[in-house]
């Protein structure tokens, strides 16, 4: 039985065009490197309320930070239009490796890049927008999430799950609000749906348009909650001039909330909650 399964995997990989195979391998390697840098090291997500939010390692701080952060690093003052950081006297806080010694208005990560405050060795804070809500996100390269991360796991590459889809454009672009796991809503633009065939079935999905010609899918399928992450997976594809797009589910991947609780990930729209099984791309996180 195992010999037949292995033979089938070898045949599936061998049937792929060498350039397509390299593309998948390169994507997975880059994805893992990017996620280890950007998401594995997240160690905190703190809501901000209007007015003054105290911050530091002292008990009772509105933004309670872990050791070795000082008892007080200052306070974050939230107004209708801005977040201002006011450093505590004598606090060691930096921005771009320079000491912050006076109040400063902080740029958030929407659209970014955010102003990142260094608060201790290997630790930084910045304003993260979860929908319309302001929060503070903490990175700690030596924190528990980074130390306990169990790595990435992928299905074997299979050409069956690299399909050509036809893009069917809407009469006009739509702005849609999609909730995330924190209960906030993100605004996306969508221009149409795609249609493709898999296992003899015609399937449609609705992508978001992140930039002209770039399609972003948030989807579930029949493997979700079993072999793959239960909430959703992501997939990108490029729209060609002829109105088609290659959907390579071998490049489908987990959102960071699959392994890190300090992230905010969008939920799939109803058009992308599939019942067909797509055992391709990234598998469920081993520690979930």
Backbone as CSV, one residue per row, in Angstrom:
resi,resn,N_x,N_y,N_z,CA_x,CA_y,CA_z,C_x,C_y,C_z
1,UNK,0.837,-1.208,0.000,0.000,0.000,0.000,0.872,1.258,0.000
2,UNK,1.863,1.306,0.909,2.753,2.459,0.967,3.543,2.611,-0.327
3,UNK,3.936,1.485,-0.925,4.694,1.527,-2.178,3.861,2.145,-3.284
4,UNK,2.554,1.784,-3.346,1.675,2.354,-4.369,1.488,3.848,-4.148
5,UNK,1.330,4.256,-2.876,1.154,5.673,-2.567,2.389,6.471,-2.956
6,UNK,3.560,5.951,-2.606,4.802,6.624,-2.947,4.953,6.722,-4.454
7,UNK,4.611,5.668,-5.157,4.703,5.678,-6.619,3.792,6.740,-7.211
8,UNK,2.585,6.881,-6.649,1.648,7.883,-7.142,2.195,9.289,-6.930
9,UNK,2.839,9.534,-5.764,3.430,10.842,-5.478,4.537,11.152,-6.476
10,UNK,5.386,10.167,-6.725,6.503,10.359,-7.657,5.981,10.681,-9.050
11,UNK,4.938,9.964,-9.499,4.350,10.208,-10.811,3.767,11.614,-10.869
12,UNK,3.057,12.027,-9.783,2.431,13.350,-9.765,3.470,14.451,-9.870
13,UNK,4.568,14.327,-9.137,5.625,15.328,-9.183,6.325,15.306,-10.535
14,UNK,6.598,14.096,-11.034,7.308,13.972,-12.298,6.518,14.576,-13.456
15,UNK,5.174,14.546,-13.357,4.343,15.051,-14.443,4.350,16.574,-14.521
16,UNK,4.762,17.242,-13.449,4.794,18.697,-13.446,5.919,19.224,-14.338
17,UNK,5.633,20.332,-15.005,6.674,21.026,-15.736,7.782,21.420,-14.758
18,UNK,9.056,21.218,-15.124,10.155,21.536,-14.201,10.113,22.969,-13.683
19,UNK,9.696,23.914,-14.529,9.630,25.304,-14.087,8.534,25.489,-13.041
20,UNK,7.412,24.793,-13.232,6.317,24.870,-12.255,6.738,24.255,-10.931
21,UNK,7.445,23.129,-11.007,7.931,22.474,-9.795,8.878,23.393,-9.028
22,UNK,9.794,24.030,-9.743,10.734,24.946,-9.085,9.994,26.129,-8.481
23,UNK,8.979,26.613,-9.171,8.192,27.729,-8.661,7.561,27.374,-7.324
24,UNK,7.001,26.163,-7.232,6.369,25.720,-5.988,7.409,25.586,-4.880
25,UNK,8.525,24.963,-5.200,9.574,24.774,-4.199,10.122,26.115,-3.715
26,UNK,10.332,27.043,-4.653,10.832,28.365,-4.283,9.810,29.111,-3.425
27,UNK,8.530,28.983,-3.800,7.481,29.641,-3.013,7.480,29.134,-1.579
28,UNK,7.526,27.821,-1.410,7.468,27.252,-0.064,8.674,27.687,0.768
29,UNK,9.842,27.707,0.165,11.044,28.122,0.891,10.937,29.594,1.318
30,UNK,10.473,30.448,0.420,10.324,31.869,0.745,9.246,32.070,1.795
31,UNK,8.136,31.356,1.650,7.045,31.458,2.625,7.547,31.125,4.026
32,UNK,8.277,30.045,4.164,8.760,29.641,5.479,9.721,30.685,6.050
33,UNK,10.606,31.213,5.230,11.549,32.230,5.701,10.812,33.503,6.118
34,UNK,9.842,33.939,5.308,9.084,35.147,5.620,8.279,34.976,6.900
35,UNK,7.617,33.836,7.048,6.788,33.604,8.233,7.638,33.519,9.500
36,UNK,8.779,32.877,9.403,9.654,32.808,10.584,10.089,34.216,11.012
37,UNK,10.343,35.070,10.045,10.767,36.435,10.359,9.612,37.299,10.858
38,UNK,8.474,37.250,10.169,7.411,38.221,10.400,6.338,37.778,11.397
39,UNK,6.082,36.470,11.507,4.917,36.024,12.273,5.254,35.131,13.461
40,UNK,6.253,34.301,13.339,6.588,33.369,14.428,6.992,34.131,15.684
41,UNK,7.594,35.300,15.524,8.138,36.053,16.652,7.126,36.984,17.321
42,UNK,5.882,37.023,16.829,4.880,37.862,17.490,4.559,37.285,18.864
43,UNK,4.520,38.167,19.884,4.372,37.680,21.261,3.326,38.449,22.061
44,UNK,2.569,39.310,21.423,1.540,40.032,22.159,0.689,40.877,21.244
45,UNK,-0.581,41.051,21.619,-1.516,41.915,20.891,-2.403,42.573,21.944
46,UNK,-2.296,43.901,22.058,-2.942,44.613,23.155,-3.952,45.619,22.610
47,UNK,-5.202,45.564,23.083,-6.177,46.576,22.660,-5.830,47.925,23.260
48,UNK,-6.148,48.989,22.542,-5.963,50.348,23.027,-7.324,51.012,23.192
49,UNK,-7.522,51.675,24.292,-8.769,52.419,24.478,-8.500,53.913,24.290
50,UNK,-9.539,54.670,24.055,-9.386,56.114,23.876,-8.774,56.720,25.132
51,UNK,-7.917,57.702,24.927,-7.279,58.357,26.053,-5.939,57.738,26.368
52,UNK,-5.589,57.714,27.662,-4.264,57.297,28.108,-4.208,55.791,28.344
53,UNK,-3.183,55.130,27.777,-2.908,53.713,27.994,-1.488,53.603,28.547
54,UNK,-1.355,53.235,29.820,-0.024,53.083,30.407,0.621,51.805,29.889
55,UNK,1.951,51.802,29.802,2.658,50.651,29.224,3.943,50.379,29.984
56,UNK,4.210,49.092,30.207,5.445,48.679,30.865,5.287,47.339,31.543
57,UNK,6.306,46.957,32.298,6.301,45.660,32.958,5.593,45.644,34.294
58,UNK,5.182,46.806,34.800,4.529,46.870,36.106,3.138,46.260,36.049
59,UNK,2.775,45.564,37.127,1.428,45.004,37.230,0.413,46.143,37.178
60,UNK,-0.679,45.912,36.480,-1.714,46.925,36.370,-1.557,47.851,35.187
61,UNK,-0.474,47.709,34.433,-0.315,48.533,33.232,-1.404,48.176,32.227
62,UNK,-1.908,49.171,31.514,-2.902,48.883,30.465,-2.303,47.987,29.389
63,UNK,-1.048,48.256,29.058,-0.292,47.412,28.126,0.800,46.738,28.951
64,UNK,0.486,45.535,29.449,1.382,44.824,30.365,2.400,44.013,29.568
65,UNK,3.639,44.464,29.596,4.687,43.858,28.783,5.534,42.901,29.609
66,UNK,6.102,41.881,28.970,6.901,40.883,29.705,8.295,41.391,30.041
67,UNK,8.958,40.673,30.939,10.354,40.980,31.248,11.194,40.768,29.997
68,UNK,12.282,41.517,29.836,12.893,42.464,30.772,12.467,43.913,30.564
69,UNK,11.258,44.168,30.076,10.816,45.539,29.863,10.726,46.262,31.207
70,UNK,11.118,47.531,31.216,11.079,48.332,32.435,9.655,48.461,32.964
71,UNK,9.543,48.784,34.253,8.224,48.888,34.885,7.323,49.865,34.140
72,UNK,7.890,50.957,33.661,7.125,51.906,32.859,7.986,52.393,31.698
73,UNK,7.460,52.252,30.494,8.173,52.816,29.336,7.520,54.108,28.879
74,UNK,6.312,54.393,29.427,5.599,55.595,29.034,4.128,55.300,28.850
75,UNK,3.490,56.075,28.003,2.059,55.868,27.769,1.701,56.167,26.319
76,UNK,0.648,55.485,25.857,0.123,55.672,24.510,-1.200,56.427,24.645
77,UNK,-1.275,57.597,24.030,-2.463,58.437,24.121,-3.220,58.337,22.798
78,UNK,-4.435,57.818,22.864,-5.241,57.569,21.667,-6.289,58.669,21.514
79,UNK,-6.268,59.326,20.378,-7.295,60.301,20.028,-8.058,59.781,18.812
80,UNK,-8.961,60.565,18.309,-9.778,60.132,17.174,-8.923,59.798,15.961
81,UNK,-7.860,60.572,15.746,-7.096,60.459,14.513,-5.674,59.951,14.680
82,UNK,-5.224,59.717,15.917,-3.809,59.407,16.080,-3.537,58.617,17.353
83,UNK,-2.338,58.039,17.393,-1.797,57.435,18.609,-0.465,58.131,18.886
84,UNK,-0.367,58.726,20.067,0.846,59.441,20.448,1.541,58.674,21.579
85,UNK,2.849,58.470,21.424,3.626,57.836,22.490,4.361,58.907,23.268
86,UNK,4.210,58.839,24.603,4.888,59.772,25.494,5.814,58.959,26.386
87,UNK,7.125,59.035,26.169,8.050,58.195,26.931,8.130,58.602,28.402
88,UNK,8.306,57.597,29.264,8.523,57.867,30.680,9.932,58.432,30.874
89,UNK,10.086,59.236,31.925,11.393,59.811,32.210,12.414,58.705,32.464
90,UNK,13.505,58.742,31.738,14.559,57.751,31.924,14.334,56.425,31.225
91,UNK,13.184,56.266,30.537,12.905,54.998,29.851,13.817,54.824,28.639
92,UNK,14.224,53.588,28.398,15.059,53.288,27.234,14.166,52.762,26.118
93,UNK,13.729,53.665,25.271,12.868,53.331,24.133,13.501,53.954,22.892
94,UNK,13.539,53.200,21.809,14.175,53.699,20.588,13.231,53.624,19.396
95,UNK,13.502,54.436,18.404,12.836,54.388,17.104,13.928,54.493,16.052
96,UNK,14.054,53.455,15.233,15.134,53.387,14.243,16.497,53.560,14.917
97,UNK,16.634,52.887,16.062,17.888,52.852,16.832,18.259,54.191,17.473
98,UNK,17.344,55.150,17.466,17.605,56.431,18.116,16.694,56.586,19.331
99,UNK,17.199,57.108,20.448,16.376,57.249,21.660,15.150,58.132,21.422
100,UNK,14.024,57.707,22.001,12.804,58.520,21.967,12.738,59.266,23.292
101,UNK,12.918,60.574,23.261,12.986,61.383,24.474,11.862,62.406,24.578
102,UNK,10.999,62.451,23.546,9.887,63.396,23.533,8.670,62.715,22.909
103,UNK,7.470,63.253,23.171,6.271,62.656,22.572,6.379,62.572,21.052
104,UNK,5.832,61.491,20.497,5.899,61.272,19.052,4.609,60.623,18.580
105,UNK,4.078,61.100,17.467,2.893,60.483,16.865,3.343,59.301,16.020
106,UNK,2.705,58.162,16.216,3.150,56.918,15.598,2.353,56.591,14.336
107,UNK,3.067,56.178,13.297,2.412,55.659,12.090,2.044,54.205,12.332
108,UNK,0.838,53.823,11.932,0.385,52.440,12.103,0.842,51.586,10.930
109,UNK,0.513,50.297,10.987,0.876,49.391,9.895,-0.161,49.369,8.777
110,UNK,-1.122,50.286,8.798,-2.104,50.405,7.726,-2.105,51.846,7.227
111,UNK,-1.485,52.147,6.078,-0.915,51.172,5.145,0.514,50.757,5.469
112,UNK,1.134,51.414,6.421,2.492,51.049,6.777,3.530,51.738,5.894
113,UNK,4.814,51.576,6.182,5.332,50.783,7.300,5.093,51.475,8.639
114,UNK,4.924,50.651,9.689,4.650,51.186,11.012,5.929,51.687,11.676
115,UNK,5.756,52.640,12.590,6.860,53.050,13.453,7.018,52.008,14.552
116,UNK,8.160,51.342,14.592,8.386,50.296,15.575,9.276,50.820,16.698
117,UNK,8.778,50.728,17.920,9.496,51.186,19.092,10.266,50.022,19.705
118,UNK,11.568,50.173,19.846,12.358,49.178,20.553,12.199,49.390,22.048
119,UNK,11.750,48.351,22.785,11.470,48.504,24.213,12.374,47.644,25.093
120,UNK,13.121,46.725,24.504,14.076,45.864,25.211,14.840,45.112,24.134
121,UNK,15.954,44.478,24.461,16.687,43.714,23.439,15.799,42.658,22.768
122,UNK,15.701,42.738,21.439,14.902,41.770,20.681,13.406,41.983,20.759
123,UNK,12.958,43.095,21.368,11.526,43.346,21.536,11.139,44.698,20.941
124,UNK,10.011,44.725,20.233,9.531,45.969,19.638,8.011,46.011,19.674
125,UNK,7.472,47.231,19.649,6.031,47.489,19.680,5.655,48.397,18.530
126,UNK,4.448,48.198,17.969,3.951,49.139,16.970,2.427,49.111,16.946
127,UNK,1.854,50.147,16.336,0.397,50.253,16.240,-0.089,49.377,15.092
128,UNK,-0.954,48.425,15.422,-1.532,47.516,14.430,-3.017,47.802,14.306
129,UNK,-3.482,47.956,13.063,-4.899,48.172,12.815,-5.591,46.833,12.587
130,UNK,-6.557,46.535,13.431,-7.405,45.358,13.244,-8.755,45.878,12.786
131,UNK,-8.958,45.876,11.469,-10.117,46.582,10.930,-9.937,48.061,11.207
132,UNK,-10.925,48.673,11.881,-10.833,50.084,12.235,-10.326,50.281,13.663
133,UNK,-9.986,49.209,14.331,-9.601,49.262,15.747,-8.089,49.301,15.906
134,UNK,-7.616,50.187,16.773,-6.177,50.298,17.033,-5.763,49.336,18.146
135,UNK,-4.668,48.657,17.903,-4.076,47.782,18.904,-2.568,48.009,18.898
136,UNK,-1.882,47.403,19.861,-0.426,47.378,19.852,0.021,45.946,19.640
137,UNK,0.951,45.755,18.743,1.501,44.428,18.478,2.934,44.367,19.008
138,UNK,3.266,43.248,19.642,4.583,43.056,20.239,5.340,41.960,19.504
139,UNK,6.599,42.253,19.181,7.497,41.230,18.659,8.573,40.947,19.698
140,UNK,8.813,39.649,19.956,9.857,39.239,20.894,10.568,38.037,20.288
141,UNK,11.761,38.258,19.769,12.474,37.183,19.080,12.863,36.060,20.034
142,UNK,12.813,36.336,21.349,13.147,35.306,22.344,11.929,34.860,23.144
143,UNK,10.734,35.221,22.675,9.512,34.886,23.392,9.090,33.435,23.215
144,UNK,8.084,33.030,23.983,7.608,31.647,23.930,7.110,31.226,22.551
145,UNK,6.336,32.062,21.827,5.897,31.621,20.493,7.057,31.255,19.582
146,UNK,8.138,32.033,19.643,9.297,31.741,18.793,10.020,30.485,19.254
147,UNK,10.114,30.305,20.562,10.845,29.157,21.101,10.111,27.838,20.898
148,UNK,8.789,27.881,20.870,8.004,26.641,20.802,7.463,26.335,19.414
149,UNK,7.795,27.162,18.415,7.270,26.948,17.066,7.703,25.589,16.523
150,UNK,6.760,24.848,15.938,7.007,23.467,15.526,7.248,23.290,14.028
151,UNK,7.286,24.366,13.283,7.641,24.250,11.877,6.448,24.098,10.952
152,UNK,6.754,23.920,9.666,5.755,23.875,8.604,5.651,22.458,8.040
153,UNK,4.442,22.100,7.596,4.214,20.762,7.029,3.356,20.909,5.781
154,UNK,3.769,20.226,4.708,3.125,20.384,3.399,2.686,19.034,2.838
155,UNK,1.603,19.062,2.078,1.239,17.899,1.282,2.295,17.705,0.188
156,UNK,2.473,16.475,-0.293,3.335,16.276,-1.462,2.808,17.092,-2.646
157,UNK,3.716,17.596,-3.450,3.335,18.367,-4.632,2.600,17.462,-5.619
158,UNK,1.472,17.949,-6.115,0.635,17.139,-7.008,0.103,18.042,-8.124
159,UNK,0.399,17.694,-9.368,-0.016,18.533,-10.503,-1.534,18.624,-10.635
160,UNK,-2.254,17.674,-10.066,-3.718,17.679,-10.147,-4.292,18.963,-9.570
161,UNK,-3.608,19.528,-8.594,-4.139,20.694,-7.892,-3.528,22.002,-8.393
162,UNK,-3.013,21.943,-9.603,-2.590,23.157,-10.329,-3.541,23.284,-11.508
163,UNK,-4.503,24.201,-11.399,-5.603,24.258,-12.364,-5.655,25.627,-13.037
164,UNK,-6.239,25.641,-14.220,-6.465,26.898,-14.932,-7.893,27.338,-14.688
165,UNK,-8.051,28.560,-14.206,-9.375,29.098,-13.895,-9.709,30.242,-14.840
166,UNK,-10.982,30.365,-15.149,-11.456,31.489,-15.958,-11.988,32.568,-15.032
167,UNK,-11.562,33.818,-15.289,-12.027,34.937,-14.476,-13.288,35.523,-15.103
168,UNK,-14.335,35.648,-14.309,-15.614,36.201,-14.767,-15.819,37.515,-14.028
169,UNK,-15.678,38.609,-14.736,-15.654,39.932,-14.105,-17.057,40.401,-13.744
170,UNK,-17.192,41.041,-12.594,-18.449,41.667,-12.198,-18.710,42.897,-13.054
171,UNK,-19.946,43.383,-13.019,-20.300,44.578,-13.782,-19.453,45.775,-13.336
172,UNK,-19.130,45.811,-12.032,-18.240,46.853,-11.510,-17.604,46.342,-10.225
173,UNK,-16.451,46.865,-9.852,-15.793,46.418,-8.620,-16.669,46.662,-7.399
174,UNK,-16.517,45.793,-6.402,-17.262,45.918,-5.163,-16.312,46.092,-3.980
175,UNK,-16.738,46.878,-3.016,-16.053,46.950,-1.737,-16.800,46.034,-0.771
176,UNK,-16.097,45.080,-0.197,-16.739,44.138,0.717,-16.052,44.194,2.079
177,UNK,-16.840,43.953,3.118,-16.312,43.925,4.478,-16.238,42.464,4.914
178,UNK,-15.048,42.039,5.292,-14.828,40.648,5.695,-14.381,40.620,7.149
179,UNK,-15.078,39.872,8.008,-14.684,39.825,9.420,-13.406,39.026,9.614
180,UNK,-12.669,39.384,10.663,-11.514,38.586,11.032,-11.796,37.837,12.331
181,UNK,-10.831,37.070,12.798,-11.049,36.235,13.964,-11.205,37.027,15.250
182,UNK,-10.824,38.298,15.223,-10.969,39.136,16.411,-12.327,39.835,16.450
183,UNK,-13.152,39.592,15.408,-14.464,40.221,15.368,-14.476,41.570,14.682
184,UNK,-13.317,42.018,14.199,-13.247,43.274,13.446,-13.449,42.978,11.960
185,UNK,-13.721,44.018,11.188,-13.947,43.840,9.752,-12.895,44.570,8.937
186,UNK,-12.415,43.889,7.889,-11.445,44.467,6.963,-12.162,44.757,5.640
187,UNK,-11.788,45.838,4.978,-12.387,46.200,3.691,-11.496,45.719,2.554
188,UNK,-12.100,45.004,1.608,-11.379,44.505,0.440,-12.128,44.915,-0.824
189,UNK,-11.405,44.906,-1.943,-12.012,45.110,-3.255,-12.075,43.767,-3.968
190,UNK,-13.213,43.488,-4.599,-13.345,42.280,-5.411,-13.939,42.664,-6.759
191,UNK,-13.421,42.044,-7.832,-13.817,42.415,-9.196,-14.597,41.327,-9.919
192,UNK,-14.699,40.115,-9.311,-15.382,39.039,-10.006,-15.133,37.710,-9.333
193,UNK,-15.441,36.632,-10.043,-15.233,35.281,-9.544,-14.357,34.508,-10.536
194,UNK,-13.832,33.381,-10.093,-13.146,32.477,-11.005,-13.915,31.161,-11.043
195,UNK,-13.788,30.474,-12.163,-14.436,29.183,-12.344,-13.406,28.191,-12.881
196,UNK,-13.382,26.994,-12.290,-12.451,25.968,-12.740,-13.047,24.595,-12.466
197,UNK,-12.405,23.573,-13.024,-12.881,22.197,-12.866,-11.879,21.399,-12.054
198,UNK,-12.378,20.649,-11.081,-11.551,19.781,-10.262,-12.345,18.532,-9.936
199,UNK,-11.753,17.378,-10.203,-12.438,16.098,-9.977,-13.784,16.040,-10.694
200,UNK,-13.836,16.630,-11.885,-15.056,16.594,-12.671,-16.133,17.554,-12.212
201,UNK,-15.835,18.386,-11.212,-16.805,19.343,-10.690,-16.398,20.757,-11.072
202,UNK,-17.386,21.565,-11.422,-17.142,22.977,-11.676,-17.226,23.728,-10.359
203,UNK,-16.166,24.465,-10.059,-16.062,25.165,-8.777,-15.873,26.643,-9.052
204,UNK,-16.540,27.471,-8.266,-16.338,28.920,-8.357,-15.829,29.445,-7.015
205,UNK,-14.988,30.448,-7.085,-14.468,31.110,-5.893,-14.404,32.611,-6.156
206,UNK,-14.461,33.384,-5.091,-14.367,34.839,-5.228,-13.046,35.321,-4.641
207,UNK,-12.167,35.863,-5.486,-10.918,36.434,-4.984,-11.074,37.905,-4.629
208,UNK,-10.219,38.361,-3.734,-10.060,39.789,-3.505,-8.952,40.277,-4.451
209,UNK,-9.010,41.541,-4.840,-7.988,42.115,-5.717,-7.069,42.975,-4.872
210,UNK,-5.832,42.549,-4.693,-4.902,43.295,-3.852,-4.174,44.383,-4.646
211,UNK,-4.051,44.176,-5.938,-3.527,45.175,-6.868,-3.964,44.721,-8.256
212,UNK,-3.895,45.571,-9.269,-4.360,45.166,-10.597,-3.719,43.849,-11.051
213,UNK,-4.570,42.875,-11.394,-4.083,41.599,-11.888,-3.628,40.612,-10.822
214,UNK,-3.768,40.965,-9.562,-3.321,40.084,-8.477,-4.539,39.643,-7.669
215,UNK,-4.785,38.325,-7.638,-5.969,37.750,-7.001,-5.584,37.068,-5.689
216,UNK,-6.371,37.316,-4.659,-6.107,36.805,-3.313,-7.337,36.032,-2.849
217,UNK,-7.136,34.748,-2.550,-8.232,33.876,-2.131,-8.117,33.545,-0.642
218,UNK,-9.220,33.681,0.074,-9.367,33.221,1.449,-10.394,32.098,1.379
219,UNK,-9.996,30.867,1.678,-10.918,29.757,1.406,-10.816,28.641,2.450
220,UNK,-11.885,27.881,2.510,-11.941,26.603,3.220,-12.258,25.522,2.200
221,UNK,-11.991,24.261,2.561,-12.379,23.155,1.682,-12.663,21.930,2.545
222,UNK,-12.865,20.793,1.896,-13.242,19.583,2.618,-12.180,19.027,3.543
223,UNK,-10.956,19.547,3.457,-9.902,19.092,4.376,-9.808,19.969,5.628
224,UNK,-10.506,21.112,5.622,-10.372,22.079,6.726,-10.878,21.469,8.034
225,UNK,-10.083,21.626,9.078,-10.431,21.035,10.367,-10.015,19.593,10.491
226,UNK,-9.443,19.063,9.399,-8.947,17.681,9.406,-7.452,17.727,9.102
227,UNK,-7.103,17.584,7.833,-5.684,17.649,7.464,-5.151,19.082,7.433
228,UNK,-6.050,20.070,7.259,-5.613,21.456,7.136,-6.260,22.321,8.206
229,UNK,-5.745,23.538,8.327,-6.222,24.461,9.359,-7.713,24.718,9.183
230,UNK,-8.444,24.675,10.299,-9.896,24.676,10.241,-10.507,25.982,9.755
231,UNK,-9.865,27.118,10.031,-10.497,28.403,9.729,-10.405,28.772,8.259
232,UNK,-9.217,28.722,7.694,-9.029,29.135,6.299,-7.600,28.863,5.874
233,UNK,-7.403,28.898,4.568,-6.060,28.992,3.986,-6.079,30.120,2.963
234,UNK,-4.889,30.541,2.565,-4.750,31.632,1.603,-4.093,31.121,0.322
235,UNK,-4.378,31.807,-0.780,-3.754,31.497,-2.069,-3.751,32.759,-2.919
236,UNK,-2.630,33.008,-3.601,-2.529,34.119,-4.543,-2.393,33.569,-5.959
237,UNK,-2.861,34.354,-6.917,-2.708,33.997,-8.332,-2.661,35.273,-9.156
238,UNK,-2.001,35.191,-10.307,-1.915,36.328,-11.217,-2.933,36.171,-12.337
239,UNK,-3.667,37.234,-12.612,-4.631,37.229,-13.707,-3.915,37.551,-15.003
240,UNK,-4.055,36.670,-16.002,-3.400,36.870,-17.295,-4.240,37.761,-18.199
241,UNK,-3.620,38.235,-19.269,-4.316,39.105,-20.212,-5.478,38.400,-20.900
242,UNK,-5.397,37.049,-21.000,-6.474,36.311,-21.665,-7.647,35.999,-20.736
243,UNK,-7.619,36.532,-19.499,-8.730,36.328,-18.572,-8.671,35.029,-17.803
244,UNK,-7.532,34.370,-17.802,-7.372,33.143,-17.025,-6.318,33.355,-15.936
245,UNK,-6.300,32.436,-14.986,-5.329,32.468,-13.903,-4.989,31.036,-13.517
246,UNK,-3.738,30.788,-13.229,-3.314,29.483,-12.718,-3.487,29.482,-11.211
247,UNK,-4.368,28.621,-10.724,-4.534,28.446,-9.279,-3.734,27.215,-8.876
248,UNK,-2.621,27.438,-8.225,-1.763,26.323,-7.822,-1.948,26.094,-6.322
249,UNK,-2.838,25.159,-5.997,-3.135,24.894,-4.591,-1.959,24.248,-3.868
250,UNK,-0.936,23.836,-4.606,0.301,23.407,-3.957,0.961,24.576,-3.214
251,UNK,0.534,25.807,-3.545,1.047,26.994,-2.888,0.054,27.587,-1.880
252,UNK,-1.043,26.879,-1.622,-1.977,27.334,-0.597,-1.287,27.255,0.762
253,UNK,-1.521,28.236,1.607,-0.784,28.270,2.873,-1.674,28.752,4.010
254,UNK,-1.235,28.455,5.229,-1.984,28.826,6.422,-1.812,30.302,6.757
255,UNK,-2.867,30.928,7.274,-2.675,32.251,7.863,-1.867,32.104,9.151
256,UNK,-1.233,33.176,9.613,-0.424,33.053,10.832,-1.227,32.686,12.075
257,UNK,-2.540,32.926,12.054,-3.336,32.558,13.233,-3.438,31.042,13.387
258,UNK,-2.946,30.278,12.417,-2.907,28.827,12.566,-1.971,28.402,13.687
259,UNK,-1.004,29.261,14.010,-0.027,28.885,15.037,0.268,29.993,16.038
260,UNK,-0.180,31.230,15.772,0.156,32.325,16.664,-1.121,33.050,17.100
261,UNK,-1.414,33.103,18.407,-2.662,33.706,18.874,-2.679,35.223,18.822
262,UNK,-1.545,35.845,18.490,-1.460,37.305,18.506,-1.605,37.892,17.112
263,UNK,-2.366,37.224,16.272,-2.587,37.666,14.901,-4.080,37.850,14.653
264,UNK,-4.421,38.572,13.606,-5.819,38.796,13.237,-5.981,38.396,11.774
265,UNK,-6.725,37.333,11.521,-6.806,36.760,10.173,-8.234,36.805,9.649
266,UNK,-8.409,37.126,8.364,-9.754,37.204,7.793,-10.392,35.827,7.634
267,UNK,-11.717,35.808,7.713,-12.490,34.584,7.522,-12.928,34.485,6.061
268,UNK,-13.106,33.271,5.553,-13.462,33.138,4.131,-14.883,33.610,3.845
269,UNK,-15.088,34.325,2.715,-16.457,34.676,2.321,-17.238,33.414,1.961
270,UNK,-18.533,33.523,1.945,-19.384,32.345,1.745,-19.103,31.651,0.416
271,UNK,-18.708,32.419,-0.619,-18.437,31.805,-1.926,-17.213,30.884,-1.891
272,UNK,-16.371,31.049,-0.878,-15.111,30.297,-0.815,-15.119,29.228,0.265
273,UNK,-16.290,28.854,0.742,-16.388,27.774,1.724,-16.765,26.496,0.965
274,UNK,-15.731,25.844,0.452,-15.923,24.724,-0.464,-16.129,23.414,0.283
275,UNK,-16.823,22.501,-0.357,-16.985,21.162,0.203,-16.033,20.164,-0.444
276,UNK,-15.534,20.470,-1.638,-14.595,19.588,-2.317,-13.291,19.523,-1.518
277,UNK,-12.671,18.363,-1.473,-11.397,18.200,-0.782,-10.245,18.671,-1.675
278,UNK,-9.354,19.490,-1.100,-8.172,19.937,-1.823,-6.959,19.643,-0.941
279,UNK,-6.488,18.388,-0.955,-5.334,18.015,-0.122,-4.016,18.429,-0.771
280,UNK,-3.790,19.723,-0.789,-2.592,20.286,-1.415,-2.190,21.532,-0.642
281,UNK,-0.899,21.868,-0.725,-0.426,23.049,-0.028,-0.060,22.745,1.413
282,UNK,-0.226,23.743,2.279,0.205,23.590,3.670,-0.820,22.820,4.490
283,UNK,-0.323,21.926,5.330,-1.164,21.126,6.218,-1.359,21.865,7.545
284,UNK,-2.200,21.315,8.411,-2.459,21.921,9.716,-1.157,22.003,10.518
285,UNK,-1.045,23.063,11.302,0.124,23.244,12.160,0.149,22.133,13.214
286,UNK,1.321,21.559,13.414,1.445,20.383,14.294,1.080,20.691,15.732
287,UNK,1.268,21.941,16.178,1.004,22.268,17.570,-0.363,22.857,17.822
288,UNK,-1.238,22.913,16.753,-2.531,23.582,16.903,-3.479,22.716,17.730
